[in-house]
Amino acid sequence: MSIKLRLTLMSFLQFFVWGAWLITVGNYWFVTKQWSGAEFGAIFSTLGLSSIIMPALTGIIADKFINAEKLYGILHILGGLALLYIPQVDNPTTFYWVIFGAMLCYMPTISLSNSVAYNILKNNNFDVIKVFPPIRVWGTIGFIAAMWLTNLSGNKASANMFYISAVSAVILGIYSFSLPKCPPQKLISENATLAQKLGLDAFKLFGTYKMALFFLFSMFLGGALQLTNMYGDVYLSEFGKIPEYANSIIVTKSTLIMSISQISETLFILAIPFFLRRFGIKQVMLISMFAWVLRFGLFAYGNPADGLWMIVMSCIVYGMAFDFFNISGSLFVETTTDSKIRSSAQGLFMMMSNGFGAFFGGLLSGIVIDKFFTHDGTRDWHNIWLSFAGYALVIAIAFAVLFKHKHDPEAVANVSH
């Protein structure tokens, strides 16, 4: 099997493990277990906490002590074992701690999978910029495939989703030990301070107005992404409580409908270079923010009958909302930070969006929905989505007014190539 094919399989399984349960866990929580919404928010906050705690630690371990592909495999096996235990859990508190353990193992593997792929491709004299993107796209395809499998096998509210994920994780963990060796690089100086080893020196970027604002808005947008992951599939499934919609495709194939979001994501990636060159980073990030307003607003007014087009359009808009901020945000960091702390700055960007943003987005949304938008066990989805749209609109307007950045087409072209 060729190197590229082996890495493609790794990328596919990496996100298959996640896609098997991430979008559908809400149905398991609310429908099968019938637990409360506030506690559900805490479950999704574990993704954020894990993203804050683990990547820096595992990065140091891979840099100094153990082969990256072995650490990657060990984490997947341990995470798989935790997922395997979840169906036996019968109370929300225990569920929280078990899923937290699984996420402490899983979240750092996202960055480790990139590190392993880069290392192996470079060692085999491949052009990483040219070869890696087609490999990474198979990760999104794996996520979509897992969503489809969970739905089409009738397990979108079943504990079997965790078995599917767990078995995939263990298989990936074992498979990773067969990958070419990625020994410790010892890129961190022996004389480096603890702050430098942990990437904490990048926090000085908060001392500049523009970067502080950028990281703050990254956190807010990270919260918006979490709202979609948490509640999208539950929202579509709960149309089943209305007799006229009970057998609609939106209800019976809700996870497939949601997968349009990930399909859209793969397509909008291709449009990013054009938009960045034409409009600049600030405008592209603004487009993303207004796309989030559309994402939530269309959900608010959509339904499985005459409003079906709104739900489908909301899923298509998701690709723009997700890609345009994440990728252009990463490019902004690349073009505006000192090369000595650029890797740490990229880590800080991810920590603010996938870490703090996901943590607060998960925790606070669960509390707010449970307190203000749930009556006698029924969620008022119309006003829930409108409130989320309002949240995104406020962020977009504030960003447009407060964030100052001059478009430099040459800088964009240099990084793009």
RODO-2510 file (C-alpha; in nm, 4 decimals, decimal comma):
residues 417
     n   res          X          Y          Z
     1     m     0,0000     0,0000     0,0000
     2     s     0,1405     0,3434    -0,0972
     3     i     0,2297     0,6072     0,1619
     4     k    -0,0444     0,8412     0,0369
     5     l    -0,3072     0,5673     0,0546
     6     r    -0,2005     0,4698     0,4074
     7     l    -0,2276     0,8303     0,5255
     8     t    -0,5624     0,8652     0,3482
     9     l    -0,6930     0,5686     0,5480
    10     m    -0,5622     0,7264     0,8686
    11     s    -0,7370     1,0559     0,7876
    12     f    -1,0629     0,8781     0,7005
    13     l    -1,0710     0,6811     1,0277
    14     q    -0,9585     0,9840     1,2342
    15     f    -1,2830     1,1666     1,1639
    16     f    -1,5000     0,8560     1,1212
    17     v    -1,4435     0,7965     1,4945
    18     w    -1,5828     1,1429     1,5714
    19     g    -1,8628     1,1533     1,3154
    20     a    -2,0156     0,8291     1,4478
    21     w    -2,1495     1,0064     1,7572
    22     l    -2,0810     1,3822     1,7618
    23     i    -2,3862     1,4974     1,5642
    24     t    -2,6261     1,2289     1,6944
    25     v    -2,5364     1,2185     2,0659
    26     g    -2,8140     1,4718     2,1342
    27     n    -3,0747     1,2190     2,0238
    28     y    -2,9241     0,9565     2,2546
    29     w    -2,9221     1,2063     2,5427
    30     f    -3,2703     1,3544     2,5017
    31     v    -3,4665     1,0692     2,3399
    32     t    -3,3122     0,7485     2,4721
    33     k    -3,1931     0,8647     2,8140
    34     q    -3,4332     1,1603     2,8553
    35     w    -3,1806     1,3620     3,0543
    36     s    -3,1913     1,7422     3,0910
    37     g    -3,0613     2,0055     2,8513
    38     a    -2,8402     2,1930     3,0987
    39     e    -2,6366     1,8794     3,1663
    40     f    -2,6104     1,8133     2,7920
    41     g    -2,4322     2,1467     2,7489
    42     a    -2,1707     2,0313     2,9983
    43     i    -2,1085     1,7193     2,7878
    44     f    -2,0082     1,9272     2,4858
    45     s    -1,7913     2,1507     2,7011
    46     t    -1,5568     1,8517     2,7448
    47     l    -1,4414     1,9014     2,3851
    48     g    -1,3333     2,2545     2,4739
    49     l    -1,1657     2,1592     2,8002
    50     s    -0,9766     1,8792     2,6297
    51     s    -0,8636     2,1173     2,3538
    52     i    -0,7300     2,3558     2,6193
    53     i    -0,5518     2,0938     2,8287
    54     m    -0,4140     1,8209     2,6037
    55     p    -0,2612     1,9337     2,2683
    56     a     0,0318     2,1233     2,4265
    57     l     0,1095     1,8338     2,6615
    58     t     0,0965     1,5670     2,3910
    59     g     0,3008     1,7918     2,1624
    60     i     0,5812     1,8051     2,4192
    61     i     0,5651     1,4264     2,4678
    62     a     0,5842     1,3640     2,0920
    63     d     0,8654     1,6192     2,0522
    64     k     1,0843     1,4802     2,3299
    65     f     0,9906     1,1307     2,4512
    66     i     0,7938     0,8997     2,2190
    67     n     0,7298     0,8430     1,8491
    68     a     0,4331     1,0519     1,7341
    69     e     0,2635     0,7594     1,5560
    70     k     0,2875     0,5448     1,8718
    71     l     0,1479     0,8176     2,0963
    72     y    -0,1272     0,8691     1,8392
    73     g    -0,2125     0,4982     1,8490
    74     i    -0,2080     0,4750     2,2293
    75     l    -0,4450     0,7723     2,2628
    76     h    -0,6924     0,6238     2,0133
    77     i    -0,6940     0,2862     2,1882
    78     l    -0,7499     0,4457     2,5311
    79     g    -1,0196     0,6746     2,3892
    80     g    -1,1852     0,3781     2,2193
    81     l    -1,1995     0,1872     2,5489
    82     a    -1,3686     0,4853     2,7159
    83     l    -1,6261     0,5071     2,4337
    84     l    -1,6842     0,1322     2,4657
    85     y    -1,7922     0,1837     2,8275
    86     i    -2,0434     0,4630     2,7598
    87     p    -2,3474     0,2380     2,6825
    88     q    -2,3184     0,0951     3,0361
    89     v    -2,3481     0,4410     3,1944
    90     d    -2,6885     0,5111     3,3492
    91     n    -2,6585     0,8630     3,4922
    92     p    -2,5513     1,1981     3,3391
    93     t    -2,2736     1,2687     3,5912
    94     t    -2,0911     0,9446     3,5132
    95     f    -2,1547     1,0015     3,1407
    96     y    -1,9815     1,3394     3,1719
    97     w    -1,6657     1,1950     3,3248
    98     v    -1,6450     0,9031     3,0825
    99     i    -1,6921     1,1218     2,7737
   100     f    -1,4425     1,3702     2,9221
   101     g    -1,1888     1,0880     2,9471
   102     a    -1,2602     0,9887     2,5868
   103     m    -1,2148     1,3489     2,4683
   104     l    -0,8899     1,3939     2,6634
   105     c    -0,7617     1,1108     2,4444
   106     y    -0,9317     1,2081     2,1170
   107     m    -0,8906     1,5856     2,0834
   108     p    -0,5070     1,5892     2,0767
   109     t    -0,5101     1,3241     1,8026
   110     i    -0,6512     1,5832     1,5599
   111     s    -0,3269     1,7826     1,5655
   112     l    -0,1155     1,4675     1,6053
   113     s    -0,2657     1,3211     1,2866
   114     n    -0,1468     1,6314     1,0981
   115     s     0,1994     1,6063     1,2549
   116     v     0,2292     1,2373     1,1653
   117     a     0,1155     1,3014     0,8072
   118     y     0,3529     1,5975     0,7581
   119     n     0,6448     1,4010     0,9017
   120     i     0,5887     1,0930     0,6860
   121     l     0,5290     1,2945     0,3663
   122     k     0,8442     1,5029     0,4166
   123     n     1,0531     1,1957     0,4939
   124     n     0,9332     1,0440     0,1660
   125     n     1,0097     1,3619    -0,0326
   126     f     0,6501     1,4564    -0,1117
   127     d     0,5370     1,8162    -0,1698
   128     v     0,3323     1,8569     0,1489
   129     i     0,1375     2,1617     0,0270
   130     k     0,0304     1,9767    -0,2860
   131     v    -0,0213     1,6260    -0,1451
   132     f    -0,1680     1,6827     0,2018
   133     p    -0,5004     1,8619     0,1192
   134     p    -0,6406     1,5705    -0,0908
   135     i    -0,5471     1,3371     0,1962
   136     r    -0,7139     1,5624     0,4564
   137     v    -1,0354     1,5871     0,2540
   138     w    -1,0844     1,2145     0,3221
   139     g    -1,1157     1,3043     0,6895
   140     t    -1,4311     1,5021     0,6145
   141     i    -1,5523     1,2154     0,3946
   142     g    -1,4939     0,9803     0,6894
   143     f    -1,6998     1,2074     0,9141
   144     i    -1,9838     1,2068     0,6592
   145     a    -1,9618     0,8285     0,6123
   146     a    -1,9921     0,7737     0,9884
   147     m    -2,2970     1,0029     1,0063
   148     w    -2,4629     0,8121     0,7218
   149     l    -2,3821     0,4745     0,8755
   150     t    -2,5248     0,5780     1,2129
   151     n    -2,8470     0,7051     1,0549
   152     l    -2,9035     0,4370     0,7893
   153     s    -2,8389     0,1563     1,0391
   154     g    -3,1109     0,2992     1,2662
   155     n    -2,8701     0,4012     1,5430
   156     k    -2,9020     0,7802     1,5547
   157     a    -3,0544     0,7544     1,9051
   158     s    -2,8945     0,4236     2,0002
   159     a    -2,5960     0,3331     2,2184
   160     n    -2,4591     0,1490     1,9140
   161     m    -2,3159     0,4782     1,7875
   162     f    -2,0576     0,4562     2,0651
   163     y    -1,9739     0,0960     1,9775
   164     i    -1,9210     0,1990     1,6130
   165     s    -1,6944     0,4826     1,7237
   166     a    -1,5069     0,2718     1,9808
   167     v    -1,4291    -0,0154     1,7456
   168     s    -1,3115     0,2321     1,4787
   169     a    -1,0864     0,4064     1,7312
   170     v    -0,9239     0,0827     1,8444
   171     i    -0,8718    -0,0304     1,4832
   172     l    -0,7127     0,3067     1,4013
   173     g    -0,4955     0,2854     1,7143
   174     i    -0,3634    -0,0563     1,6182
   175     y    -0,3211     0,0478     1,2533
   176     s    -0,1141     0,3527     1,3490
   177     f     0,1612     0,1280     1,4897
   178     s     0,2201     0,0035     1,1327
   179     l     0,2852     0,3558     0,9993
   180     p     0,6412     0,4735     0,9215
   181     k     0,8271     0,5864     1,2329
   182     c     0,7983     0,9496     1,3439
   183     p     1,0663     0,9720     1,6166
   184     p     1,0934     1,2631     1,8629
   185     q     1,2259     1,5705     1,6841
   186     k     1,3547     1,7439     1,9981
   187     l     1,2608     2,0741     1,8378
   188     i     1,2291     2,2381     2,1785
   189     s     1,5596     2,3681     2,3149
   190     e     1,6859     2,2102     2,6336
   191     n     1,7326     2,5639     2,7697
   192     a     1,3783     2,6736     2,6860
   193     t     1,1664     2,8036     2,9704
   194     l     0,8547     2,6146     3,0786
   195     a     0,6444     2,8902     2,9206
   196     q     0,8218     2,8412     2,5867
   197     k     0,7818     2,4637     2,6035
   198     l     0,4084     2,5031     2,6582
   199     g     0,3735     2,7696     2,3908
   200     l     0,2660     3,0222     2,6535
   201     d     0,4984     3,2923     2,5188
   202     a     0,2388     3,3453     2,2437
   203     f     0,0065     3,4929     2,5061
   204     k     0,1975     3,8197     2,4723
   205     l    -0,0034     3,8648     2,1519
   206     f    -0,2948     3,9609     2,3756
   207     g    -0,0984     4,2795     2,4446
   208     t    -0,1749     4,4108     2,0952
   209     y    -0,5225     4,5488     2,0233
   210     k    -0,5734     4,3772     1,6874
   211     m    -0,4617     4,0304     1,8007
   212     a    -0,6521     4,0519     2,1285
   213     l    -0,9705     4,1333     1,9352
   214     f    -0,9021     3,8561     1,6848
   215     f    -0,8614     3,5907     1,9548
   216     l    -1,1694     3,7183     2,1380
   217     f    -1,3829     3,6868     1,8251
   218     s    -1,2287     3,3438     1,7606
   219     m    -1,3703     3,2347     2,0951
   220     f    -1,7160     3,3744     2,0098
   221     l    -1,7187     3,1979     1,6720
   222     g    -1,6005     2,8756     1,8350
   223     g    -1,9122     2,8970     2,0516
   224     a    -2,1324     2,9344     1,7416
   225     l    -1,9868     2,6181     1,5888
   226     q    -2,0602     2,4277     1,9057
   227     l    -2,4292     2,5239     1,8922
   228     t    -2,4600     2,3582     1,5509
   229     n    -2,2883     2,0372     1,6591
   230     m    -2,4946     2,0102     1,9748
   231     y    -2,8458     2,0834     1,8597
   232     g    -2,8739     2,0478     1,4802
   233     d    -2,9690     1,6794     1,4636
   234     v    -3,1907     1,6987     1,7738
   235     y    -3,3796     1,9912     1,6187
   236     l    -3,4516     1,8010     1,2971
   237     s    -3,5481     1,4818     1,4809
   238     e    -3,7952     1,6633     1,7067
   239     f    -4,0096     1,7555     1,4056
   240     g    -4,1214     1,3950     1,4510
   241     k    -4,3345     1,5093     1,7463
   242     i    -4,5591     1,6889     1,4960
   243     p    -4,7853     1,4228     1,3317
   244     e    -4,7784     1,5748     0,9820
   245     y    -4,3963     1,5667     0,9791
   246     a    -4,3389     1,2364     1,1615
   247     n    -4,2480     1,0360     0,8502
   248     s    -4,0741     1,3129     0,6558
   249     i    -3,7187     1,2698     0,5273
   250     i    -3,6084     1,5450     0,7675
   251     v    -3,7053     1,3244     1,0628
   252     t    -3,6186     0,9766     0,9366
   253     k    -3,2912     1,0799     0,7715
   254     s    -3,1971     1,3788     0,9892
   255     t    -2,8299     1,2850     1,0099
   256     l    -2,8066     1,2551     0,6319
   257     i    -2,9587     1,6015     0,5977
   258     m    -2,7069     1,7371     0,8496
   259     s    -2,4231     1,5776     0,6500
   260     i    -2,4948     1,8304     0,3716
   261     s    -2,3093     2,0716     0,6025
   262     q    -1,9912     1,8648     0,5835
   263     i    -2,0277     1,8105     0,2076
   264     s    -2,0615     2,1876     0,1671
   265     e    -1,7515     2,2329     0,3800
   266     t    -1,5390     2,0320     0,1348
   267     l    -1,6640     2,2452    -0,1572
   268     f    -1,6186     2,5889     0,0030
   269     i    -1,2544     2,5079     0,0784
   270     l    -1,1940     2,5353    -0,2959
   271     a    -1,3435     2,8862    -0,3074
   272     i    -1,1323     3,0331    -0,0280
   273     p    -0,8240     3,1374    -0,2348
   274     f    -1,0435     3,3411    -0,4728
   275     f    -1,2341     3,5147    -0,1905
   276     l    -0,9154     3,5927     0,0028
   277     r    -0,7436     3,7487    -0,2989
   278     r    -1,0540     3,9421    -0,4022
   279     f    -1,1883     4,0648    -0,0673
   280     g    -0,9167     4,0236     0,1961
   281     i    -0,9068     3,8473     0,5287
   282     k    -1,1332     4,0828     0,7256
   283     q    -1,4100     4,0708     0,4648
   284     v    -1,3879     3,6916     0,4361
   285     m    -1,4156     3,6561     0,8151
   286     l    -1,7129     3,8943     0,8070
   287     i    -1,8773     3,6822     0,5365
   288     s    -1,8330     3,3858     0,7714
   289     m    -2,0022     3,5670     1,0581
   290     f    -2,3023     3,6719     0,8490
   291     a    -2,3168     3,3153     0,7180
   292     w    -2,3647     3,2031     1,0794
   293     v    -2,6567     3,4472     1,1066
   294     l    -2,8082     3,2844     0,7959
   295     r    -2,7331     2,9348     0,9250
   296     f    -2,9323     2,9908     1,2436
   297     g    -3,1987     3,2144     1,0882
   298     l    -3,2862     2,9620     0,8179
   299     f    -3,3138     2,6891     1,0816
   300     a    -3,5531     2,9127     1,2790
   301     y    -3,8024     2,9384     0,9910
   302     g    -3,7461     2,6011     0,8243
   303     n    -3,9745     2,2969     0,8391
   304     p    -3,9987     1,9561     0,6623
   305     a    -4,2693     2,0784     0,4190
   306     d    -4,2658     2,4175     0,2446
   307     g    -3,9676     2,5224     0,4552
   308     l    -3,7498     2,2267     0,3546
   309     w    -3,5427     2,4471     0,1236
   310     m    -3,4493     2,6652     0,4214
   311     i    -3,3110     2,3691     0,6135
   312     v    -3,1120     2,2489     0,3119
   313     m    -2,9857     2,6015     0,2425
   314     s    -2,8848     2,6372     0,6090
   315     c    -2,6708     2,3252     0,5735
   316     i    -2,5102     2,4575     0,2539
   317     v    -2,4346     2,7940     0,4186
   318     y    -2,2601     2,6063     0,7010
   319     g    -1,9650     2,5275     0,4718
   320     m    -1,9004     2,8981     0,4208
   321     a    -1,9573     2,9813     0,7890
   322     f    -1,7120     2,7158     0,9076
   323     d    -1,4363     2,7314     0,6439
   324     f    -1,4172     3,1052     0,5876
   325     f    -1,3350     3,1839     0,9490
   326     n    -1,1176     2,8831     1,0363
   327     i    -0,8938     2,8926     0,7300
   328     s    -0,8781     3,2697     0,6825
   329     g    -0,8221     3,3061     1,0582
   330     s    -0,5275     3,0686     1,0385
   331     l    -0,3934     3,2687     0,7435
   332     f    -0,4315     3,5926     0,9415
   333     v    -0,2174     3,4459     1,2190
   334     e     0,0380     3,3275     0,9612
   335     t     0,0744     3,6738     0,8037
   336     t     0,0717     3,8907     1,1177
   337     t     0,2804     3,7101     1,3818
   338     d     0,6542     3,6751     1,4347
   339     s     0,7949     3,3541     1,2846
   340     k     0,9493     3,2615     1,6220
   341     i     0,6063     3,2226     1,7849
   342     r     0,3973     3,1443     1,4773
   343     s     0,3331     2,7793     1,5704
   344     s     0,2412     2,8810     1,9232
   345     a     0,0144     3,1534     1,7868
   346     q    -0,1649     2,8989     1,5662
   347     g    -0,2077     2,6837     1,8754
   348     l    -0,3496     2,9818     2,0619
   349     f    -0,5981     3,0436     1,7790
   350     m    -0,7175     2,6826     1,8044
   351     m    -0,7272     2,6997     2,1832
   352     m    -0,9495     3,0089     2,1774
   353     s    -1,1902     2,8701     1,9149
   354     n    -1,1955     2,4937     1,9780
   355     g    -1,1017     2,5299     2,3437
   356     f    -1,2557     2,8221     2,5300
   357     g    -1,5157     2,8888     2,2593
   358     a    -1,6372     2,5301     2,2594
   359     f    -1,6294     2,5131     2,6395
   360     f    -1,8348     2,8251     2,7044
   361     g    -2,0591     2,7680     2,4011
   362     g    -2,1479     2,4193     2,5218
   363     l    -2,1934     2,5059     2,8866
   364     l    -2,3852     2,8331     2,8558
   365     s    -2,6144     2,7289     2,5693
   366     g    -2,7329     2,4241     2,7639
   367     i    -2,8202     2,6404     3,0648
   368     v    -2,9912     2,9132     2,8587
   369     i    -3,2007     2,6683     2,6524
   370     d    -3,3056     2,4743     2,9596
   371     k    -3,4006     2,7900     3,1547
   372     f    -3,5588     3,0139     2,8914
   373     f    -3,6618     2,8011     2,5926
   374     t    -3,7828     2,4702     2,7386
   375     h    -4,1411     2,4433     2,8634
   376     d    -4,2866     2,1185     2,9974
   377     g    -4,0077     1,9241     2,8285
   378     t    -4,0666     2,0850     2,4867
   379     r    -3,7971     2,3016     2,3297
   380     d    -3,9004     2,6210     2,1472
   381     w    -3,6685     2,5722     1,8501
   382     h    -3,7912     2,8769     1,6576
   383     n    -3,6824     3,1165     1,9294
   384     i    -3,3738     2,9121     2,0171
   385     w    -3,2394     2,9524     1,6627
   386     l    -3,3454     3,3175     1,6454
   387     s    -3,1521     3,3872     1,9660
   388     f    -2,8473     3,2144     1,8180
   389     a    -2,8871     3,4212     1,4981
   390     g    -2,9033     3,7362     1,7099
   391     y    -2,5861     3,6285     1,8898
   392     a    -2,4036     3,5825     1,5571
   393     l    -2,5357     3,9165     1,4239
   394     v    -2,4078     4,1093     1,7265
   395     i    -2,0655     3,9456     1,6846
   396     a    -2,0579     4,0317     1,3116
   397     i    -2,1472     4,3981     1,3657
   398     a    -1,8996     4,4348     1,6520
   399     f    -1,6245     4,2739     1,4432
   400     a    -1,6969     4,5027     1,1453
   401     v    -1,6726     4,8121     1,3659
   402     l    -1,3885     4,7189     1,6024
   403     f    -1,1486     4,5098     1,3939
   404     k    -0,9148     4,7120     1,1720
   405     h    -0,7136     4,5350     0,9037
   406     k    -0,5819     4,6514     0,5664
   407     h    -0,6027     4,3976     0,2839
   408     d    -0,2622     4,3011     0,1426
   409     p    -0,3129     4,0818    -0,1682
   410     e     0,0626     4,0166    -0,1943
   411     a     0,0809     3,8704     0,1584
   412     v    -0,2146     3,6459     0,0832
   413     a    -0,0547     3,5291    -0,2415
   414     n     0,2765     3,4525    -0,0693
   415     v     0,1140     3,2326     0,1945
   416     s    -0,1288     3,0692    -0,0490
   417     h     0,1688     2,9515    -0,2542
***
